[in-house]
Amino acid sequence: EAVYKYLLKAMLGVKVFSNDKAPSFKGKYVVINQLRFPQDPGLNSGYVNINISCPDIEGRADRKGIEEIAAKVGPLFENAFLDGAYFIYQSDSFAPDNDGTHYKNITLRVNYINL
């Protein structure tokens, strides 16, 4: 939830969704998917995925649109500290989706202490 709220405040200029995009939504968007975090005592790590999606243009990926949004998102997570956890930009990848879009997936590693 911390990443979702952080991106809402960042004013990216696109719609931000938590977990799922509204089926009727059309346009550029970002979806935050938080993977289940371990709840062991002590230091733990988990992962959050940020998917940046843009509609295809004439059947081709809108790489420029995706990279413009990614250029705003990436720097926000260069060792960010939110809600008691460190968020570290881990990796990214690019792929087509099944809704007429392509997306860039950014994976953040999250380090936190569970007391």
Biopython code that builds the backbone (N, CA, C, O; Angstrom):
import numpy as np
from Bio.PDB.StructureBuilder import StructureBuilder

atoms = [
    (1, "GLU", "N", (0.823, -1.191, 0.000)),
    (1, "GLU", "CA", (0.000, 0.000, 0.000)),
    (1, "GLU", "C", (0.870, 1.260, 0.000)),
    (1, "GLU", "O", (0.468, 2.291, -0.538)),
    (2, "ALA", "N", (2.065, 1.178, 0.604)),
    (2, "ALA", "CA", (2.953, 2.347, 0.672)),
    (2, "ALA", "C", (3.381, 2.801, -0.717)),
    (2, "ALA", "O", (3.440, 4.002, -0.981)),
    (3, "VAL", "N", (3.679, 1.862, -1.606)),
    (3, "VAL", "CA", (4.114, 2.211, -2.963)),
    (3, "VAL", "C", (2.964, 2.852, -3.730)),
    (3, "VAL", "O", (3.162, 3.837, -4.440)),
    (4, "TYR", "N", (1.782, 2.303, -3.591)),
    (4, "TYR", "CA", (0.595, 2.859, -4.247)),
    (4, "TYR", "C", (0.389, 4.317, -3.821)),
    (4, "TYR", "O", (0.234, 5.197, -4.668)),
    (5, "LYS", "N", (0.386, 4.566, -2.517)),
    (5, "LYS", "CA", (0.172, 5.920, -2.005)),
    (5, "LYS", "C", (1.295, 6.861, -2.447)),
    (5, "LYS", "O", (1.043, 8.019, -2.779)),
    (6, "TYR", "N", (2.515, 6.370, -2.449)),
    (6, "TYR", "CA", (3.672, 7.169, -2.860)),
    (6, "TYR", "C", (3.551, 7.584, -4.321)),
    (6, "TYR", "O", (3.823, 8.733, -4.669)),
    (7, "LEU", "N", (3.142, 6.648, -5.174)),
    (7, "LEU", "CA", (2.995, 6.978, -6.596)),
    (7, "LEU", "C", (1.809, 7.904, -6.848)),
    (7, "LEU", "O", (1.861, 8.732, -7.757)),
    (8, "LEU", "N", (0.755, 7.781, -6.068)),
    (8, "LEU", "CA", (-0.371, 8.722, -6.200)),
    (8, "LEU", "C", (0.091, 10.155, -5.914)),
    (8, "LEU", "O", (-0.301, 11.093, -6.609)),
    (9, "LYS", "N", (0.916, 10.310, -4.897)),
    (9, "LYS", "CA", (1.420, 11.640, -4.527)),
    (9, "LYS", "C", (2.447, 12.158, -5.539)),
    (9, "LYS", "O", (2.648, 13.367, -5.647)),
    (10, "ALA", "N", (3.092, 11.261, -6.273)),
    (10, "ALA", "CA", (4.156, 11.654, -7.210)),
    (10, "ALA", "C", (3.620, 12.361, -8.446)),
    (10, "ALA", "O", (4.393, 12.934, -9.214)),
    (11, "MET", "N", (2.299, 12.327, -8.646)),
    (11, "MET", "CA", (1.682, 13.030, -9.784)),
    (11, "MET", "C", (2.334, 12.615, -11.108)),
    (11, "MET", "O", (2.920, 13.447, -11.801)),
    (12, "LEU", "N", (2.234, 11.350, -11.450)),
    (12, "LEU", "CA", (2.846, 10.820, -12.663)),
    (12, "LEU", "C", (2.130, 11.245, -13.936)),
    (12, "LEU", "O", (2.693, 11.139, -15.025)),
    (13, "GLY", "N", (0.916, 11.716, -13.816)),
    (13, "GLY", "CA", (0.146, 12.107, -14.989)),
    (13, "GLY", "C", (-0.601, 10.946, -15.621)),
    (13, "GLY", "O", (-1.149, 11.087, -16.714)),
    (14, "VAL", "N", (-0.632, 9.803, -14.954)),
    (14, "VAL", "CA", (-1.381, 8.636, -15.424)),
    (14, "VAL", "C", (-2.141, 8.043, -14.241)),
    (14, "VAL", "O", (-1.822, 8.321, -13.085)),
    (15, "LYS", "N", (-3.138, 7.233, -14.536)),
    (15, "LYS", "CA", (-3.928, 6.567, -13.500)),
    (15, "LYS", "C", (-3.079, 5.485, -12.833)),
    (15, "LYS", "O", (-2.371, 4.736, -13.506)),
    (16, "VAL", "N", (-3.157, 5.411, -11.500)),
    (16, "VAL", "CA", (-2.432, 4.397, -10.733)),
    (16, "VAL", "C", (-3.460, 3.487, -10.063)),
    (16, "VAL", "O", (-4.387, 3.959, -9.404)),
    (17, "PHE", "N", (-3.284, 2.170, -10.242)),
    (17, "PHE", "CA", (-4.178, 1.176, -9.655)),
    (17, "PHE", "C", (-3.404, 0.296, -8.673)),
    (17, "PHE", "O", (-2.207, 0.069, -8.843)),
    (18, "SER", "N", (-4.092, -0.190, -7.655)),
    (18, "SER", "CA", (-3.522, -1.151, -6.719)),
    (18, "SER", "C", (-4.067, -2.534, -7.063)),
    (18, "SER", "O", (-5.268, -2.775, -6.944)),
    (19, "ASN", "N", (-3.207, -3.423, -7.478)),
    (19, "ASN", "CA", (-3.473, -4.824, -7.811)),
    (19, "ASN", "C", (-4.120, -5.078, -9.165)),
    (19, "ASN", "O", (-3.606, -5.897, -9.927)),
    (20, "ASP", "N", (-5.221, -4.417, -9.502)),
    (20, "ASP", "CA", (-5.894, -4.670, -10.779)),
    (20, "ASP", "C", (-6.363, -3.369, -11.408)),
    (20, "ASP", "O", (-6.824, -2.460, -10.718)),
    (21, "LYS", "N", (-6.239, -3.293, -12.720)),
    (21, "LYS", "CA", (-6.776, -2.162, -13.477)),
    (21, "LYS", "C", (-8.283, -2.343, -13.612)),
    (21, "LYS", "O", (-8.765, -3.464, -13.776)),
    (22, "ALA", "N", (-9.015, -1.258, -13.543)),
    (22, "ALA", "CA", (-10.452, -1.321, -13.811)),
    (22, "ALA", "C", (-10.649, -1.811, -15.240)),
    (22, "ALA", "O", (-10.059, -1.238, -16.156)),
    (23, "PRO", "N", (-11.458, -2.853, -15.471)),
    (23, "PRO", "CA", (-11.601, -3.438, -16.813)),
    (23, "PRO", "C", (-12.011, -2.440, -17.893)),
    (23, "PRO", "O", (-11.638, -2.600, -19.055)),
    (24, "SER", "N", (-12.767, -1.426, -17.525)),
    (24, "SER", "CA", (-13.248, -0.473, -18.526)),
    (24, "SER", "C", (-12.242, 0.654, -18.813)),
    (24, "SER", "O", (-12.452, 1.457, -19.722)),
    (25, "PHE", "N", (-11.148, 0.711, -18.033)),
    (25, "PHE", "CA", (-10.198, 1.819, -18.200)),
    (25, "PHE", "C", (-9.402, 1.664, -19.489)),
    (25, "PHE", "O", (-8.912, 0.581, -19.807)),
    (26, "LYS", "N", (-9.282, 2.765, -20.224)),
    (26, "LYS", "CA", (-8.475, 2.822, -21.448)),
    (26, "LYS", "C", (-7.467, 3.945, -21.271)),
    (26, "LYS", "O", (-7.810, 4.997, -20.731)),
    (27, "GLY", "N", (-6.260, 3.751, -21.704)),
    (27, "GLY", "CA", (-5.238, 4.783, -21.612)),
    (27, "GLY", "C", (-3.988, 4.268, -20.933)),
    (27, "GLY", "O", (-3.846, 3.070, -20.690)),
    (28, "LYS", "N", (-3.080, 5.187, -20.630)),
    (28, "LYS", "CA", (-1.830, 4.847, -19.946)),
    (28, "LYS", "C", (-2.124, 4.655, -18.470)),
    (28, "LYS", "O", (-2.935, 5.380, -17.893)),
    (29, "TYR", "N", (-1.461, 3.672, -17.853)),
    (29, "TYR", "CA", (-1.718, 3.405, -16.441)),
    (29, "TYR", "C", (-0.555, 2.670, -15.792)),
    (29, "TYR", "O", (0.323, 2.128, -16.464)),
    (30, "VAL", "N", (-0.577, 2.669, -14.461)),
    (30, "VAL", "CA", (0.402, 1.950, -13.651)),
    (30, "VAL", "C", (-0.369, 1.064, -12.687)),
    (30, "VAL", "O", (-1.338, 1.504, -12.068)),
    (31, "VAL", "N", (0.069, -0.199, -12.560)),
    (31, "VAL", "CA", (-0.536, -1.124, -11.597)),
    (31, "VAL", "C", (0.539, -1.565, -10.610)),
    (31, "VAL", "O", (1.625, -1.986, -11.007)),
    (32, "ILE", "N", (0.223, -1.464, -9.319)),
    (32, "ILE", "CA", (1.130, -1.902, -8.259)),
    (32, "ILE", "C", (0.669, -3.266, -7.771)),
    (32, "ILE", "O", (-0.483, -3.426, -7.368)),
    (33, "ASN", "N", (1.564, -4.250, -7.804)),
    (33, "ASN", "CA", (1.273, -5.594, -7.296)),
    (33, "ASN", "C", (2.271, -5.919, -6.199)),
    (33, "ASN", "O", (3.462, -6.100, -6.452)),
    (34, "GLN", "N", (1.763, -5.989, -4.981)),
    (34, "GLN", "CA", (2.625, -6.354, -3.856)),
    (34, "GLN", "C", (2.553, -7.857, -3.666)),
    (34, "GLN", "O", (1.476, -8.414, -3.455)),
    (35, "LEU", "N", (3.698, -8.506, -3.741)),
    (35, "LEU", "CA", (3.751, -9.939, -3.499)),
    (35, "LEU", "C", (3.696, -10.174, -1.994)),
    (35, "LEU", "O", (4.047, -9.295, -1.207)),
    (36, "ARG", "N", (3.261, -11.342, -1.607)),
    (36, "ARG", "CA", (3.127, -11.657, -0.178)),
    (36, "ARG", "C", (4.472, -11.531, 0.526)),
    (36, "ARG", "O", (5.472, -12.091, 0.077)),
    (37, "PHE", "N", (4.489, -10.794, 1.630)),
    (37, "PHE", "CA", (5.717, -10.581, 2.387)),
    (37, "PHE", "C", (5.840, -11.618, 3.500)),
    (37, "PHE", "O", (4.856, -11.930, 4.170)),
    (38, "PRO", "N", (7.047, -12.152, 3.699)),
    (38, "PRO", "CA", (7.265, -13.057, 4.834)),
    (38, "PRO", "C", (7.006, -12.320, 6.153)),
    (38, "PRO", "O", (7.236, -11.114, 6.245)),
    (39, "GLN", "N", (6.537, -13.028, 7.153)),
    (39, "GLN", "CA", (6.257, -12.418, 8.454)),
    (39, "GLN", "C", (7.132, -13.002, 9.554)),
    (39, "GLN", "O", (6.753, -12.990, 10.725)),
    (40, "ASP", "N", (8.305, -13.516, 9.179)),
    (40, "ASP", "CA", (9.237, -14.060, 10.164)),
    (40, "ASP", "C", (9.779, -12.937, 11.033)),
    (40, "ASP", "O", (9.870, -11.796, 10.580)),
    (41, "PRO", "N", (10.144, -13.243, 12.285)),
    (41, "PRO", "CA", (10.740, -12.207, 13.129)),
    (41, "PRO", "C", (12.103, -11.777, 12.570)),
    (41, "PRO", "O", (12.821, -12.579, 11.972)),
    (42, "GLY", "N", (12.441, -10.512, 12.773)),
    (42, "GLY", "CA", (13.740, -10.016, 12.339)),
    (42, "GLY", "C", (13.700, -9.403, 10.952)),
    (42, "GLY", "O", (12.652, -8.966, 10.477)),
    (43, "LEU", "N", (14.871, -9.379, 10.307)),
    (43, "LEU", "CA", (15.007, -8.769, 8.987)),
    (43, "LEU", "C", (14.367, -9.651, 7.922)),
    (43, "LEU", "O", (14.623, -10.854, 7.869)),
    (44, "ASN", "N", (13.539, -9.053, 7.077)),
    (44, "ASN", "CA", (12.853, -9.779, 6.004)),
    (44, "ASN", "C", (12.985, -9.006, 4.698)),
    (44, "ASN", "O", (13.290, -7.813, 4.685)),
    (45, "SER", "N", (12.748, -9.715, 3.608)),
    (45, "SER", "CA", (12.710, -9.095, 2.282)),
    (45, "SER", "C", (11.466, -9.568, 1.553)),
    (45, "SER", "O", (11.020, -10.702, 1.728)),
    (46, "GLY", "N", (10.915, -8.692, 0.740)),
    (46, "GLY", "CA", (9.788, -9.030, -0.109)),
    (46, "GLY", "C", (9.931, -8.268, -1.411)),
    (46, "GLY", "O", (10.938, -7.597, -1.636)),
    (47, "TYR", "N", (8.928, -8.369, -2.266)),
    (47, "TYR", "CA", (8.997, -7.728, -3.580)),
    (47, "TYR", "C", (7.683, -7.047, -3.923)),
    (47, "TYR", "O", (6.603, -7.501, -3.543)),
    (48, "VAL", "N", (7.806, -5.942, -4.652)),
    (48, "VAL", "CA", (6.660, -5.218, -5.202)),
    (48, "VAL", "C", (6.921, -5.048, -6.685)),
    (48, "VAL", "O", (8.024, -4.679, -7.086)),
    (49, "ASN", "N", (5.905, -5.316, -7.506)),
    (49, "ASN", "CA", (6.003, -5.092, -8.943)),
    (49, "ASN", "C", (5.227, -3.839, -9.315)),
    (49, "ASN", "O", (4.106, -3.621, -8.856)),
    (50, "ILE", "N", (5.847, -3.024, -10.153)),
    (50, "ILE", "CA", (5.196, -1.848, -10.715)),
    (50, "ILE", "C", (5.113, -2.082, -12.211)),
    (50, "ILE", "O", (6.140, -2.165, -12.884)),
    (51, "ASN", "N", (3.902, -2.189, -12.740)),
    (51, "ASN", "CA", (3.705, -2.405, -14.176)),
    (51, "ASN", "C", (3.237, -1.106, -14.821)),
    (51, "ASN", "O", (2.179, -0.576, -14.481)),
    (52, "ILE", "N", (4.039, -0.602, -15.757)),
    (52, "ILE", "CA", (3.745, 0.632, -16.469)),
    (52, "ILE", "C", (3.228, 0.246, -17.848)),
    (52, "ILE", "O", (3.964, -0.343, -18.640)),
    (53, "SER", "N", (1.980, 0.569, -18.143)),
    (53, "SER", "CA", (1.340, 0.133, -19.387)),
    (53, "SER", "C", (0.899, 1.307, -20.245)),
    (53, "SER", "O", (0.420, 2.324, -19.743)),
    (54, "CYS", "N", (1.071, 1.144, -21.554)),
    (54, "CYS", "CA", (0.584, 2.117, -22.534)),
    (54, "CYS", "C", (-0.081, 1.357, -23.671)),
    (54, "CYS", "O", (0.404, 0.304, -24.087)),
    (55, "PRO", "N", (-1.195, 1.889, -24.176)),
    (55, "PRO", "CA", (-1.841, 1.245, -25.318)),
    (55, "PRO", "C", (-0.900, 1.200, -26.524)),
    (55, "PRO", "O", (-0.115, 2.118, -26.761)),
    (56, "ASP", "N", (-1.004, 0.109, -27.271)),
    (56, "ASP", "CA", (-0.231, -0.025, -28.506)),
    (56, "ASP", "C", (-0.685, 1.036, -29.507)),
    (56, "ASP", "O", (-1.838, 1.466, -29.498)),
    (57, "ILE", "N", (0.230, 1.442, -30.354)),
    (57, "ILE", "CA", (-0.064, 2.381, -31.427)),
    (57, "ILE", "C", (0.071, 1.619, -32.742)),
    (57, "ILE", "O", (1.165, 1.208, -33.128)),
    (58, "GLU", "N", (-1.059, 1.440, -33.421)),
    (58, "GLU", "CA", (-1.093, 0.675, -34.676)),
    (58, "GLU", "C", (-0.439, -0.697, -34.514)),
    (58, "GLU", "O", (0.343, -1.135, -35.358)),
    (59, "GLY", "N", (-0.778, -1.367, -33.405)),
    (59, "GLY", "CA", (-0.296, -2.719, -33.156)),
    (59, "GLY", "C", (1.129, -2.827, -32.638)),
    (59, "GLY", "O", (1.648, -3.932, -32.479)),
    (60, "ARG", "N", (1.762, -1.701, -32.375)),
    (60, "ARG", "CA", (3.151, -1.708, -31.897)),
    (60, "ARG", "C", (3.237, -1.054, -30.519)),
    (60, "ARG", "O", (2.427, -0.200, -30.160)),
    (61, "ALA", "N", (4.238, -1.482, -29.766)),
    (61, "ALA", "CA", (4.435, -0.949, -28.421)),
    (61, "ALA", "C", (4.725, 0.548, -28.450)),
    (61, "ALA", "O", (5.474, 1.028, -29.302)),
    (62, "ASP", "N", (4.133, 1.271, -27.524)),
    (62, "ASP", "CA", (4.431, 2.685, -27.342)),
    (62, "ASP", "C", (5.597, 2.793, -26.356)),
    (62, "ASP", "O", (5.425, 3.210, -25.211)),
    (63, "ARG", "N", (6.773, 2.411, -26.822)),
    (63, "ARG", "CA", (7.951, 2.407, -25.947)),
    (63, "ARG", "C", (8.279, 3.800, -25.412)),
    (63, "ARG", "O", (8.709, 3.944, -24.268)),
    (64, "LYS", "N", (8.079, 4.810, -26.230)),
    (64, "LYS", "CA", (8.366, 6.169, -25.793)),
    (64, "LYS", "C", (7.480, 6.548, -24.604)),
    (64, "LYS", "O", (7.962, 7.091, -23.610)),
    (65, "GLY", "N", (6.186, 6.257, -24.716)),
    (65, "GLY", "CA", (5.263, 6.563, -23.625)),
    (65, "GLY", "C", (5.612, 5.806, -22.350)),
    (65, "GLY", "O", (5.576, 6.361, -21.252)),
    (66, "ILE", "N", (5.949, 4.531, -22.514)),
    (66, "ILE", "CA", (6.313, 3.711, -21.352)),
    (66, "ILE", "C", (7.581, 4.253, -20.701)),
    (66, "ILE", "O", (7.642, 4.384, -19.478)),
    (67, "GLU", "N", (8.581, 4.565, -21.499)),
    (67, "GLU", "CA", (9.854, 5.045, -20.944)),
    (67, "GLU", "C", (9.714, 6.428, -20.307)),
    (67, "GLU", "O", (10.421, 6.732, -19.347)),
    (68, "GLU", "N", (8.819, 7.267, -20.822)),
    (68, "GLU", "CA", (8.590, 8.572, -20.194)),
    (68, "GLU", "C", (8.055, 8.404, -18.774)),
    (68, "GLU", "O", (8.472, 9.113, -17.858)),
    (69, "ILE", "N", (7.136, 7.467, -18.601)),
    (69, "ILE", "CA", (6.588, 7.210, -17.261)),
    (69, "ILE", "C", (7.646, 6.544, -16.389)),
    (69, "ILE", "O", (7.812, 6.911, -15.226)),
    (70, "ALA", "N", (8.361, 5.572, -16.938)),
    (70, "ALA", "CA", (9.400, 4.861, -16.185)),
    (70, "ALA", "C", (10.485, 5.821, -15.703)),
    (70, "ALA", "O", (11.036, 5.641, -14.618)),
    (71, "ALA", "N", (10.792, 6.838, -16.504)),
    (71, "ALA", "CA", (11.811, 7.816, -16.123)),
    (71, "ALA", "C", (11.381, 8.627, -14.896)),
    (71, "ALA", "O", (12.226, 9.158, -14.175)),
    (72, "LYS", "N", (10.084, 8.722, -14.664)),
    (72, "LYS", "CA", (9.571, 9.404, -13.471)),
    (72, "LYS", "C", (9.537, 8.454, -12.269)),
    (72, "LYS", "O", (9.779, 8.868, -11.135)),
    (73, "VAL", "N", (9.234, 7.179, -12.529)),
    (73, "VAL", "CA", (9.085, 6.201, -11.448)),
    (73, "VAL", "C", (10.438, 5.742, -10.898)),
    (73, "VAL", "O", (10.627, 5.690, -9.683)),
    (74, "GLY", "N", (11.370, 5.412, -11.780)),
    (74, "GLY", "CA", (12.654, 4.851, -11.358)),
    (74, "GLY", "C", (13.362, 5.635, -10.271)),
    (74, "GLY", "O", (13.716, 5.064, -9.239)),
    (75, "PRO", "N", (13.581, 6.939, -10.471)),
    (75, "PRO", "CA", (14.293, 7.716, -9.456)),
    (75, "PRO", "C", (13.597, 7.781, -8.096)),
    (75, "PRO", "O", (14.247, 8.016, -7.078)),
    (76, "LEU", "N", (12.283, 7.573, -8.076)),
    (76, "LEU", "CA", (11.557, 7.596, -6.804)),
    (76, "LEU", "C", (11.967, 6.449, -5.888)),
    (76, "LEU", "O", (11.767, 6.510, -4.675)),
    (77, "PHE", "N", (12.545, 5.393, -6.482)),
    (77, "PHE", "CA", (12.852, 4.193, -5.697)),
    (77, "PHE", "C", (14.342, 3.867, -5.674)),
    (77, "PHE", "O", (14.736, 2.702, -5.610)),
    (78, "GLU", "N", (15.144, 4.893, -5.725)),
    (78, "GLU", "CA", (16.580, 4.702, -5.529)),
    (78, "GLU", "C", (16.829, 4.794, -4.029)),
    (78, "GLU", "O", (17.137, 5.857, -3.490)),
    (79, "ASN", "N", (16.685, 3.642, -3.372)),
    (79, "ASN", "CA", (16.845, 3.525, -1.916)),
    (79, "ASN", "C", (15.822, 4.368, -1.154)),
    (79, "ASN", "O", (16.191, 5.124, -0.255)),
    (80, "ALA", "N", (14.555, 4.244, -1.501)),
    (80, "ALA", "CA", (13.472, 4.963, -0.832)),
    (80, "ALA", "C", (13.132, 4.303, 0.505)),
    (80, "ALA", "O", (13.203, 3.080, 0.631)),
    (81, "PHE", "N", (12.769, 5.098, 1.486)),
    (81, "PHE", "CA", (12.340, 4.603, 2.796)),
    (81, "PHE", "C", (10.897, 5.040, 2.999)),
    (81, "PHE", "O", (10.618, 6.234, 3.116)),
    (82, "LEU", "N", (9.969, 4.067, 3.040)),
    (82, "LEU", "CA", (8.538, 4.343, 3.174)),
    (82, "LEU", "C", (7.929, 3.434, 4.231)),
    (82, "LEU", "O", (8.168, 2.226, 4.226)),
    (83, "ASP", "N", (7.162, 3.994, 5.114)),
    (83, "ASP", "CA", (6.443, 3.217, 6.132)),
    (83, "ASP", "C", (7.324, 2.190, 6.832)),
    (83, "ASP", "O", (6.890, 1.062, 7.066)),
    (84, "GLY", "N", (8.543, 2.564, 7.165)),
    (84, "GLY", "CA", (9.427, 1.680, 7.923)),
    (84, "GLY", "C", (10.135, 0.615, 7.110)),
    (84, "GLY", "O", (10.708, -0.313, 7.681)),
    (85, "ALA", "N", (10.111, 0.726, 5.786)),
    (85, "ALA", "CA", (10.762, -0.278, 4.931)),
    (85, "ALA", "C", (11.606, 0.424, 3.863)),
    (85, "ALA", "O", (11.275, 1.520, 3.411)),
    (86, "TYR", "N", (12.694, -0.226, 3.474)),
    (86, "TYR", "CA", (13.530, 0.267, 2.383)),
    (86, "TYR", "C", (13.084, -0.371, 1.076)),
    (86, "TYR", "O", (12.935, -1.590, 0.997)),
    (87, "PHE", "N", (12.871, 0.450, 0.048)),
    (87, "PHE", "CA", (12.469, -0.014, -1.279)),
    (87, "PHE", "C", (13.634, 0.245, -2.228)),
    (87, "PHE", "O", (14.098, 1.377, -2.361)),
    (88, "ILE", "N", (14.102, -0.815, -2.887)),
    (88, "ILE", "CA", (15.285, -0.739, -3.735)),
    (88, "ILE", "C", (14.932, -1.235, -5.131)),
    (88, "ILE", "O", (14.424, -2.345, -5.289)),
    (89, "TYR", "N", (15.202, -0.410, -6.150)),
    (89, "TYR", "CA", (14.963, -0.782, -7.552)),
    (89, "TYR", "C", (15.811, -1.999, -7.852)),
    (89, "TYR", "O", (17.039, -1.926, -7.821)),
    (90, "GLN", "N", (15.162, -3.126, -8.145)),
    (90, "GLN", "CA", (15.867, -4.389, -8.328)),
    (90, "GLN", "C", (16.121, -4.703, -9.809)),
    (90, "GLN", "O", (17.254, -4.984, -10.201)),
    (91, "SER", "N", (15.065, -4.652, -10.628)),
    (91, "SER", "CA", (15.203, -5.028, -12.034)),
    (91, "SER", "C", (14.002, -4.527, -12.819)),
    (91, "SER", "O", (13.023, -4.047, -12.248)),
    (92, "ASP", "N", (14.096, -4.649, -14.155)),
    (92, "ASP", "CA", (12.935, -4.337, -14.984)),
    (92, "ASP", "C", (12.943, -5.214, -16.226)),
    (92, "ASP", "O", (13.976, -5.757, -16.618)),
    (93, "SER", "N", (11.769, -5.342, -16.837)),
    (93, "SER", "CA", (11.612, -6.129, -18.064)),
    (93, "SER", "C", (10.470, -5.523, -18.872)),
    (93, "SER", "O", (9.707, -4.702, -18.363)),
    (94, "PHE", "N", (10.357, -5.930, -20.125)),
    (94, "PHE", "CA", (9.373, -5.367, -21.050)),
    (94, "PHE", "C", (8.617, -6.513, -21.712)),
    (94, "PHE", "O", (9.224, -7.509, -22.104)),
    (95, "ALA", "N", (7.275, -6.377, -21.841)),
    (95, "ALA", "CA", (6.486, -7.470, -22.424)),
    (95, "ALA", "C", (5.147, -6.969, -22.958)),
    (95, "ALA", "O", (4.663, -5.913, -22.549)),
    (96, "PRO", "N", (4.541, -7.746, -23.893)),
    (96, "PRO", "CA", (3.176, -7.423, -24.335)),
    (96, "PRO", "C", (2.174, -7.912, -23.299)),
    (96, "PRO", "O", (2.451, -8.846, -22.546)),
    (97, "ASP", "N", (1.003, -7.270, -23.267)),
    (97, "ASP", "CA", (-0.077, -7.728, -22.396)),
    (97, "ASP", "C", (-1.240, -8.165, -23.275)),
    (97, "ASP", "O", (-1.192, -8.010, -24.495)),
    (98, "ASN", "N", (-2.281, -8.707, -22.661)),
    (98, "ASN", "CA", (-3.408, -9.241, -23.429)),
    (98, "ASN", "C", (-4.541, -8.237, -23.621)),
    (98, "ASN", "O", (-5.639, -8.617, -24.028)),
    (99, "ASP", "N", (-4.285, -6.955, -23.331)),
    (99, "ASP", "CA", (-5.339, -5.942, -23.463)),
    (99, "ASP", "C", (-4.986, -4.850, -24.474)),
    (99, "ASP", "O", (-5.480, -3.727, -24.379)),
    (100, "GLY", "N", (-4.129, -5.186, -25.441)),
    (100, "GLY", "CA", (-3.750, -4.203, -26.447)),
    (100, "GLY", "C", (-2.723, -3.205, -25.959)),
    (100, "GLY", "O", (-2.596, -2.111, -26.508)),
    (101, "THR", "N", (-1.987, -3.587, -24.921)),
    (101, "THR", "CA", (-0.932, -2.738, -24.379)),
    (101, "THR", "C", (0.377, -3.526, -24.314)),
    (101, "THR", "O", (0.393, -4.749, -24.452)),
    (102, "HIS", "N", (1.453, -2.806, -24.103)),
    (102, "HIS", "CA", (2.726, -3.385, -23.687)),
    (102, "HIS", "C", (3.020, -2.761, -22.331)),
    (102, "HIS", "O", (2.475, -1.709, -21.996)),
    (103, "TYR", "N", (3.877, -3.406, -21.552)),
    (103, "TYR", "CA", (4.186, -2.858, -20.243)),
    (103, "TYR", "C", (5.643, -3.090, -19.880)),
    (103, "TYR", "O", (6.310, -3.996, -20.381)),
    (104, "LYS", "N", (6.096, -2.235, -18.993)),
    (104, "LYS", "CA", (7.404, -2.408, -18.376)),
    (104, "LYS", "C", (7.149, -2.797, -16.936)),
    (104, "LYS", "O", (6.431, -2.106, -16.213)),
    (105, "ASN", "N", (7.738, -3.902, -16.524)),
    (105, "ASN", "CA", (7.621, -4.362, -15.144)),
    (105, "ASN", "C", (8.877, -3.932, -14.399)),
    (105, "ASN", "O", (9.991, -4.286, -14.785)),
    (106, "ILE", "N", (8.690, -3.174, -13.339)),
    (106, "ILE", "CA", (9.788, -2.794, -12.451)),
    (106, "ILE", "C", (9.609, -3.568, -11.155)),
    (106, "ILE", "O", (8.549, -3.513, -10.532)),
    (107, "THR", "N", (10.643, -4.284, -10.753)),
    (107, "THR", "CA", (10.599, -5.038, -9.507)),
    (107, "THR", "C", (11.399, -4.290, -8.441)),
    (107, "THR", "O", (12.560, -3.934, -8.646)),
    (108, "LEU", "N", (10.752, -4.062, -7.308)),
    (108, "LEU", "CA", (11.403, -3.446, -6.162)),
    (108, "LEU", "C", (11.621, -4.499, -5.093)),
    (108, "LEU", "O", (10.716, -5.277, -4.791)),
    (109, "ARG", "N", (12.806, -4.530, -4.524)),
    (109, "ARG", "CA", (13.032, -5.367, -3.327)),
    (109, "ARG", "C", (12.711, -4.502, -2.122)),
    (109, "ARG", "O", (13.068, -3.325, -2.071)),
    (110, "VAL", "N", (12.038, -5.095, -1.161)),
    (110, "VAL", "CA", (11.631, -4.384, 0.048)),
    (110, "VAL", "C", (12.300, -5.059, 1.238)),
    (110, "VAL", "O", (12.115, -6.255, 1.461)),
    (111, "ASN", "N", (13.070, -4.300, 1.998)),
    (111, "ASN", "CA", (13.706, -4.812, 3.212)),
    (111, "ASN", "C", (13.031, -4.153, 4.417)),
    (111, "ASN", "O", (12.844, -2.937, 4.443)),
    (112, "TYR", "N", (12.671, -4.959, 5.403)),
    (112, "TYR", "CA", (11.984, -4.438, 6.577)),
    (112, "TYR", "C", (12.263, -5.325, 7.773)),
    (112, "TYR", "O", (12.623, -6.492, 7.622)),
    (113, "ILE", "N", (12.097, -4.771, 8.951)),
    (113, "ILE", "CA", (12.283, -5.520, 10.192)),
    (113, "ILE", "C", (10.910, -5.795, 10.778)),
    (113, "ILE", "O", (10.107, -4.884, 10.977)),
    (114, "ASN", "N", (10.657, -7.049, 11.046)),
    (114, "ASN", "CA", (9.394, -7.473, 11.641)),
    (114, "ASN", "C", (9.672, -7.764, 13.126)),
    (114, "ASN", "O", (10.337, -8.746, 13.457)),
    (115, "LEU", "N", (9.175, -6.930, 13.984)),
    (115, "LEU", "CA", (9.423, -7.106, 15.433)),
    (115, "LEU", "C", (8.301, -7.849, 16.095)),
    (115, "LEU", "O", (8.344, -8.083, 17.303)),
]
sb = StructureBuilder()
sb.init_structure("model")
sb.init_model(0)
sb.init_chain("A")
sb.init_seg("    ")
for serial, (resi, resn, name, xyz) in enumerate(atoms, 1):
    if name == "N":
        sb.init_residue(resn, " ", resi, " ")
    sb.init_atom(name, np.array(xyz, "f"), 0.0, 1.0, " ", f" {name:<3s}", serial, name[0])
structure = sb.get_structure()
